[in-house]
Amino acid sequence: MVKIGAKIDEVRIDGDLSRLRRDLEHFTQIGLDAVELPVHGLDAIINGRLDAAQVAKIKRILRDFDFHYSVHAPNPLNLMNQDFLPMHLAVFRASLQFAREINAPNLVYHPGRYVAEETFFINAPRELSPADQQHLLDLERSILDKLAAEYPTVTICLENARPYIFHSPYCYAEKIDLLKRQVEEVHRENVKITLDLGHLFMAARYYDFDPVAATAAIKDLIAHCHIHDNFGSAVYHHEKQQTHQLPFGRGDSHMPVGWGEIPIPAILAEFMPSYQGTLLMELRSRYFQDTDASQKNLKEILILLKQPNQQTGPDQE
């Protein structure tokens, strides 16, 4: 049975475990089934190592709640990093260890970036040669293969990426077909895809592909799903202020379900009802109090999808 959940926002809790408990209590009150924990927002990893004392504190809190947990690895984690790869490997292993410690079956990873977001300020837009790109893809693939073998009880879920004006293509996972190829070539049962509907819609608009057809092509590889809403318009990487973007319908808004223009019913119809994972509402912290409204909208979509011969195209939303 599909589970509906929400994320713990790493910026909102900022390492404060009393805030973690507060958010978990709220999610219990509104009847969520699942929660995604940001290992970085919990201060569980320090300098590439799992902090055993902090993990013990986290586990004591989690024991008081009955959620299905998933874990999000630190956003800057990048297996294509050429300058500090040993540290990135250490952080990846620590993230996997944390997931195993709390019995979370899925770890979300932002796939390798040819050009990391944190370097956008100092790097002009550039495209690597096909040979350089292939080298980095091979590097990531070999590491994922090794890590998947080391942690067989945790599924590493590669998340499709959003585009950025001026710097895309900075990441192969902006394009669903390339993400699919990478996962298939790793060829491990515990290396799958996190389908992020917001990123998918933005990439579809940016690269002019059909998000519904793209979803159909990977439906058997989806192990986890991030669901939120936006209007599909990419932005420059430095545009972060939501109050400036929202009036123009721009950016990776991470709004509640039903607030934007993503054809959510049509996309979900491509992999439901066989999907047995989590629909994880990855809302920005500014929408924390709207989590229940988002959940209700999502449940209405799921009821709609169960009705026979129900049309789910954009015109029927």
C-alpha positions in Angstrom: 0.0 0.0 0.0 1.3 3.4 -0.9 2.5 5.6 2.0 2.1 9.4 2.1 4.8 11.4 3.9 6.6 14.6 4.3 10.2 15.7 4.7 11.9 17.1 7.8 13.3 20.4 6.5 17.1 20.6 7.2 17.1 24.4 7.4 14.1 24.5 9.8 15.6 22.1 12.3 19.3 23.1 11.7 20.6 20.3 14.0 18.2 21.0 16.8 16.7 17.7 17.8 13.9 19.3 19.8 12.7 20.7 16.5 12.9 17.3 15.0 10.6 16.0 17.7 8.2 19.0 17.3 7.9 18.3 13.5 7.4 14.6 14.0 4.6 15.3 16.5 2.9 17.6 14.0 3.2 14.9 11.3 1.6 12.4 13.7 -1.3 14.8 14.4 -2.1 15.2 10.7 -1.9 11.4 10.1 1.1 11.0 7.8 2.5 7.5 7.2 6.1 8.4 6.3 8.9 10.9 7.0 12.1 11.7 5.1 15.1 12.6 7.4 17.9 14.8 6.2 21.0 13.2 7.6 22.8 16.6 7.2 20.1 18.6 9.0 20.4 16.3 12.0 24.1 16.9 12.4 24.6 13.1 12.3 27.7 13.3 10.1 30.7 15.4 11.0 33.8 15.6 8.8 32.8 12.4 6.9 32.1 10.3 10.0 28.9 9.2 11.6 28.5 10.7 15.1 27.5 7.8 17.2 26.3 9.9 20.2 24.1 12.0 18.0 22.7 9.0 16.2 21.8 7.5 19.5 19.9 10.6 20.4 18.1 10.6 17.1 17.1 6.9 17.5 15.7 7.6 20.9 13.4 10.2 19.4 12.4 8.1 16.5 11.4 5.2 18.8 8.5 7.4 20.0 6.9 7.5 16.6 5.5 5.0 14.1 6.7 6.3 10.7 8.2 4.7 7.7 11.5 6.5 7.3 13.6 7.3 4.3 16.9 9.3 4.4 18.1 12.1 2.2 21.9 12.4 1.7 23.6 15.8 1.9 22.8 17.8 -1.2 26.4 18.6 -2.2 27.3 14.9 -2.2 28.8 14.2 -5.6 30.5 11.1 -6.8 31.9 13.1 -9.7 33.8 15.4 -7.4 37.4 15.4 -8.6 39.0 17.5 -5.8 37.6 15.9 -2.6 36.4 12.5 -3.7 37.6 10.6 -0.7 35.6 12.9 1.6 32.5 12.5 -0.6 32.9 8.8 -0.4 33.2 9.0 3.4 30.0 11.1 3.6 28.2 8.6 1.3 29.2 5.7 3.4 28.2 7.5 6.6 24.8 8.3 5.0 24.3 4.7 4.2 25.3 3.7 7.7 22.8 6.1 9.1 20.0 4.7 6.9 20.9 1.2 8.1 21.0 2.3 11.7 17.4 3.6 11.6 16.2 0.7 9.4 15.4 3.1 6.5 15.1 1.2 3.3 15.9 4.1 0.9 18.6 6.7 0.7 18.0 9.6 -1.7 21.1 10.8 -3.6 21.4 13.7 -6.0 23.3 12.1 -8.9 26.7 13.2 -10.1 27.1 16.7 -11.4 29.6 17.4 -14.1 29.7 21.0 -12.7 28.7 21.3 -9.0 26.2 23.9 -8.0 28.5 25.4 -5.4 31.0 26.2 -8.2 28.5 28.0 -10.4 29.7 31.4 -9.1 33.2 30.8 -10.3 32.7 28.7 -13.4 31.4 30.0 -16.7 28.9 27.7 -18.3 30.7 24.9 -20.1 30.0 21.5 -21.6 32.5 18.7 -21.0 33.6 16.7 -23.9 31.7 13.4 -24.4 34.9 11.6 -23.3 35.1 13.6 -20.1 31.4 13.0 -19.4 31.8 9.3 -20.0 34.7 9.1 -17.6 32.7 10.7 -14.8 29.7 8.5 -15.5 31.9 5.5 -15.4 33.4 6.7 -12.1 30.1 7.2 -10.5 28.8 3.9 -11.8 31.7 1.9 -10.4 31.4 3.6 -7.0 27.6 3.0 -6.8 28.2 -0.6 -7.7 30.6 -1.0 -4.8 28.5 0.9 -2.3 25.4 -1.0 -3.3 27.2 -4.3 -2.6 28.5 -3.0 0.8 25.0 -2.0 1.9 22.6 -4.5 0.4 19.7 -3.6 2.7 19.6 0.1 1.6 18.3 1.1 -1.8 20.3 4.0 -3.3 17.7 6.1 -5.1 19.1 8.5 -7.7 16.9 11.6 -8.0 16.3 13.4 -11.3 17.7 16.9 -11.3 16.2 20.3 -12.0 17.7 22.5 -14.8 19.3 26.0 -14.3 19.3 28.7 -16.9 22.9 29.5 -18.1 24.5 26.4 -16.4 22.5 23.5 -17.7 23.4 20.8 -18.6 25.4 20.6 -15.4 24.0 17.2 -14.5 23.1 14.2 -16.6 20.1 13.5 -14.4 18.3 16.5 -15.8 17.4 14.1 -18.6 15.3 11.1 -17.6 16.7 8.9 -20.4 20.3 9.5 -19.2 19.3 8.8 -15.6 17.6 5.6 -16.7 20.7 4.5 -18.6 23.0 5.1 -15.6 20.8 3.1 -13.2 20.4 0.3 -15.7 24.1 0.1 -16.3 24.8 -0.1 -12.5 22.5 -3.1 -12.7 22.0 -3.5 -8.9 18.6 -4.4 -7.3 19.3 -1.7 -4.7 20.1 1.1 -7.1 16.9 2.7 -8.3 15.3 6.1 -9.0 13.7 8.8 -6.9 11.2 10.5 -9.2 11.0 14.1 -8.3 7.8 15.5 -9.9 8.8 19.1 -9.5 12.3 18.6 -11.1 10.7 16.5 -13.8 8.2 19.2 -14.8 10.9 21.9 -14.9 13.2 19.7 -17.0 10.4 18.8 -19.4 9.6 22.5 -20.0 13.3 23.4 -20.3 14.3 20.5 -22.7 10.9 20.2 -24.3 9.9 16.6 -23.5 6.7 15.0 -22.3 6.9 14.4 -18.5 4.2 11.7 -18.7 6.0 9.7 -21.4 9.3 10.1 -19.5 7.7 8.7 -16.4 6.3 5.7 -18.3 9.8 4.9 -19.5 11.2 4.5 -16.0 8.1 3.3 -14.1 9.8 -0.1 -13.3 12.8 1.7 -11.8 11.0 4.1 -9.4 11.6 3.1 -5.8 10.8 6.5 -4.2 8.8 9.6 -5.2 9.1 13.3 -4.2 5.9 15.1 -4.9 5.4 18.9 -4.8 4.2 21.5 -7.2 5.5 24.4 -9.3 4.8 26.2 -12.6 7.7 24.7 -14.6 9.9 27.8 -15.1 13.6 27.4 -14.6 15.6 30.1 -13.0 19.3 31.2 -12.7 21.0 29.4 -9.9 21.4 32.5 -7.7 17.6 33.1 -7.6 16.7 31.8 -4.1 14.2 34.2 -2.6 10.8 32.6 -2.9 8.9 35.8 -2.3 10.5 37.2 -5.4 10.0 34.1 -7.6 6.4 33.2 -6.6 4.7 36.3 -8.2 6.2 35.3 -11.5 5.6 31.6 -11.2 9.3 30.8 -11.5 11.7 28.3 -9.8 11.7 25.1 -8.0 8.9 26.2 -5.7 8.3 23.0 -3.7 4.7 24.1 -3.1 1.9 21.9 -1.8 0.2 19.5 -4.2 -2.3 21.2 -6.4 -1.0 24.7 -6.1 1.0 24.7 -9.3 0.6 23.4 -12.9 2.2 20.0 -12.8 0.0 17.3 -14.3 0.3 15.2 -11.2 -2.7 12.8 -11.8 -1.4 12.0 -15.3 2.2 11.4 -14.1 1.1 9.3 -11.1 -1.2 7.2 -13.3 1.9 5.9 -15.2 3.2 4.0 -12.2 0.3 3.6 -9.8 -1.2 1.3 -8.5 1.7 -1.1 -8.9 3.9 1.3 -7.0 4.3 0.3 -3.3 6.6 3.0 -2.2 6.2 6.4 -0.6 4.8 9.6 -2.0 6.9 12.0 -0.1 5.7 15.6 -0.1 8.9 17.6 -0.2 7.6 21.0 0.7 9.6 24.1 1.5 9.7 25.1 5.1 7.5 28.1 4.3 4.7 25.7 3.5 5.0 23.6 6.7 1.6 24.6 8.0 0.1 23.6 4.6 1.3 20.0 4.8 -2.1 18.7 5.7 -3.8 20.6 2.9 -1.2 19.1 0.5 -1.9 15.7 1.9 -5.7 16.1 1.4 -5.2 17.2 -2.2 -2.9 14.2 -2.9 -5.4 11.8 -1.4 -8.1 13.2 -3.6 -5.9 12.5 -6.6 -5.3 9.0 -5.5 -9.0 8.4 -5.1 -9.5 9.8 -8.6 -6.9 7.4 -10.0 -8.7 4.4 -8.5 -11.9 5.2 -10.4 -12.3 3.1 -13.6 -11.9 4.8 -17.0 -10.9 8.1 -15.3 -9.2 10.6 -17.6 -6.0 11.9 -16.0 -4.6 14.3 -18.7 -3.9 17.9 -18.0 -7.3 19.0 -19.3 -9.0 17.0 -16.6 -7.2 18.3 -13.6 
